[in-house]
């Protein structure tokens, strides 16, 4: 059974930086998509960023230019570098893994609109940004 384990959350002041990591215990798909979602108290879960095995990436408009998603195949780890953090970035961040564009036949952008396409989720890591 594949598991995802997130780390790197914490508390920072506005304008600060954090890097989240998500380590997988194994790969299941020849074409995969991995993503970061977040959920703040009282709000719906939202997509943040995603990366596919074909190298395509997606970023939510709210994080473009501030966040960078990357994946290290050798370390089996997904990263989310977050800079210029804002109080509105405060949320629990979840990484997720699932089949990618080569299997689903749709773009990474389309995949990110369907959280149910991601069949393995991490436990979440809290990010708190104070003003």
PLY file of the C-alpha trace (Angstrom):
ply
format ascii 1.0
element vertex 131
property float x
property float y
property float z
element edge 130
property int vertex1
property int vertex2
end_header
0.00 0.00 0.00
1.42 3.34 -1.07
1.59 6.02 1.58
2.33 9.73 1.39
3.98 11.47 4.32
4.10 15.27 4.42
6.48 17.40 6.43
7.76 20.95 6.57
4.74 22.83 7.82
5.04 25.42 10.54
4.37 28.98 11.58
5.94 31.95 9.82
5.36 35.65 9.56
3.92 37.28 6.50
6.55 37.46 3.78
8.34 34.39 5.04
9.11 31.10 3.32
8.51 27.42 3.91
9.19 24.27 1.93
6.80 21.36 2.21
7.89 17.81 1.42
5.84 14.75 0.59
7.56 11.40 0.45
5.93 8.42 -1.22
6.60 4.82 -0.33
6.38 3.75 -3.97
5.23 4.50 -7.50
2.16 2.91 -9.00
1.67 4.54 -12.38
3.82 4.95 -15.46
2.09 8.30 -15.91
1.33 10.04 -12.65
0.09 13.33 -11.28
1.07 14.62 -7.87
-0.46 17.69 -6.32
-0.77 19.92 -3.31
-4.20 20.89 -2.07
-5.04 23.01 0.96
-7.99 23.56 3.19
-8.52 26.40 5.62
-11.03 26.19 8.48
-14.54 26.77 7.21
-13.45 26.77 3.59
-13.53 24.24 0.81
-10.44 22.32 -0.20
-8.66 24.05 -3.05
-5.96 23.01 -5.48
-2.64 24.75 -5.07
-0.15 23.21 -7.48
0.41 20.00 -9.40
3.05 18.25 -11.44
2.82 15.34 -13.84
5.35 12.77 -14.93
5.46 14.43 -18.36
6.81 17.57 -16.69
3.67 19.67 -16.97
2.80 21.84 -14.00
-0.21 23.71 -12.70
-0.46 26.59 -10.25
-3.50 28.26 -8.79
-3.65 31.95 -9.65
-3.37 32.82 -5.97
0.10 31.25 -5.69
1.61 31.89 -9.12
4.99 33.52 -8.84
5.27 32.68 -5.15
5.10 28.86 -4.99
7.14 26.30 -6.91
6.30 22.61 -7.18
8.97 20.05 -7.97
9.54 16.34 -7.78
12.71 14.35 -7.10
12.27 10.89 -8.57
15.36 9.47 -6.89
14.18 10.61 -3.48
10.53 9.83 -4.27
9.68 13.22 -2.84
7.36 16.00 -3.92
8.20 19.53 -2.82
6.34 22.80 -2.55
8.55 25.84 -2.09
6.50 28.71 -0.74
7.77 32.27 -0.70
6.21 35.64 0.13
3.68 33.87 2.29
0.48 35.69 3.17
-1.98 35.16 6.02
-4.47 33.85 3.46
-2.07 30.97 2.76
-2.85 29.63 6.23
-4.31 26.15 5.84
-3.68 22.47 6.17
-1.75 21.36 3.11
-2.25 17.89 1.66
-0.26 16.11 -1.00
-2.01 13.69 -3.32
-1.03 11.16 -5.92
-2.87 9.54 -8.79
-2.79 8.55 -12.45
-1.52 11.18 -14.82
-2.42 12.57 -18.26
-0.93 9.58 -20.07
-3.40 7.25 -18.36
-6.46 9.44 -17.96
-6.19 11.05 -21.37
-6.81 14.55 -20.03
-4.55 17.46 -19.20
-3.01 18.02 -15.80
-5.19 21.11 -15.49
-8.28 18.95 -15.91
-6.98 16.40 -13.44
-6.58 19.07 -10.75
-10.28 19.93 -11.01
-11.14 16.37 -9.96
-9.73 15.57 -6.51
-11.32 12.13 -6.84
-8.74 11.33 -9.54
-6.13 11.38 -6.77
-6.42 8.06 -5.00
-3.77 8.41 -2.30
-3.59 11.35 0.10
-1.23 12.36 2.86
-2.28 13.18 6.37
-1.75 16.92 5.97
0.65 19.45 7.40
-0.34 22.77 8.93
0.93 26.07 7.59
0.18 29.20 9.62
1.13 32.66 8.40
0.77 35.54 10.83
0.50 39.17 9.83
0 1
1 2
2 3
3 4
4 5
5 6
6 7
7 8
8 9
9 10
10 11
11 12
12 13
13 14
14 15
15 16
16 17
17 18
18 19
19 20
20 21
21 22
22 23
23 24
24 25
25 26
26 27
27 28
28 29
29 30
30 31
31 32
32 33
33 34
34 35
35 36
36 37
37 38
38 39
39 40
40 41
41 42
42 43
43 44
44 45
45 46
46 47
47 48
48 49
49 50
50 51
51 52
52 53
53 54
54 55
55 56
56 57
57 58
58 59
59 60
60 61
61 62
62 63
63 64
64 65
65 66
66 67
67 68
68 69
69 70
70 71
71 72
72 73
73 74
74 75
75 76
76 77
77 78
78 79
79 80
80 81
81 82
82 83
83 84
84 85
85 86
86 87
87 88
88 89
89 90
90 91
91 92
92 93
93 94
94 95
95 96
96 97
97 98
98 99
99 100
100 101
101 102
102 103
103 104
104 105
105 106
106 107
107 108
108 109
109 110
110 111
111 112
112 113
113 114
114 115
115 116
116 117
117 118
118 119
119 120
120 121
121 122
122 123
123 124
124 125
125 126
126 127
127 128
128 129
129 130
